[in-house]
């Protein structure tokens, strides 16, 4: 069983959800809105200085092929949104 965490800017939430529609295993997830933090792009702190926020999606997946498909879909979005903030971690 693998835990997949996808952290992304709230601005691209719809694109992330649409990209993962093709992966049946990705239809069962937890979505945590309003996540604040600083990664390699602009800080997302939800305040007057840095008003944007991130979302955190957690997916548990036992199928390695599905995990690879999820990662592939996110990698496609990372190429499209180079400056938005989009990361995937597979544990």
N, C-alpha and C positions, 0 to 999 in steps of 0.2 A: 504494500500500500504506500502510495506517495502522497505527500501534501504539496499542493501547488499554490503559491501565493502570487497574485498578480496585483501590483500597485500601479495605479494610473490616475492621471488628471481627470477630475470630474467632467471636464469639457469633452472628453472622448469616451465617456461611459457607453453611450449608445453604439459607437463603433466597436468597442470591445465585445459587448453583448452580441451584436450581429455577427462578428467574426467567429464567435464560439458556437453559434447556432448549428453549425455543421457537425459538431462533435457531440454525440449523444451523452457521453459521460460528463460533459461540461454543463449539462442542464441542471445539475444538482450542485449548488454552490451556496456559500454564504457571502453576502455583499455588505460590507461595512462602509457607510458613507462618512464624509467629514473627517477623514484621516489627515492629520497634519504632519509635516516633516520636511526635511531637506535631503535631497539626493544629489544627483549630478546636474540637475536643471534648476530653474527658479524655485525658491522655497514656496511651499504651499502651507501657509500658516493660518488662513482663515481670519486674518486681522486687517486693519486699515493699511498696513504697509505691504503685506503679502496676502491679498484677499482670496486667492484660489485655495482649493482643498483637493485632496486626493480621495480615491476610493480604494478599498482593499477587498479583493475577491479571493476566497479560499475554496479550493476544490480538492477533494480526496479522490484518488483514482488508483485502482489496482491494475488497470490495463496499461502496459507499457506503450503499446501502439497509440492509444488515446492520449497518453501523456505527451508523446512525440507530436501528435497532431495539434494539441493545445499549444505547445511551445512553438510550432511552426506558424500557427495563426498569429500568435503574439509577435513573433519575429517580423512577419509581414507588416503588422501595424507599426512596429518600431521603425521600420524603414520609411513608412509614410509620415509618421509623427516624430521626427528626430528631435524636436525641441519641446515636446509636450510633457515628457515625463511618463515613462511606461517601462516597468520592470517585471520580470518573472523570476521566481525562485522555486526550484523543485527540490524537495527534501525527502 
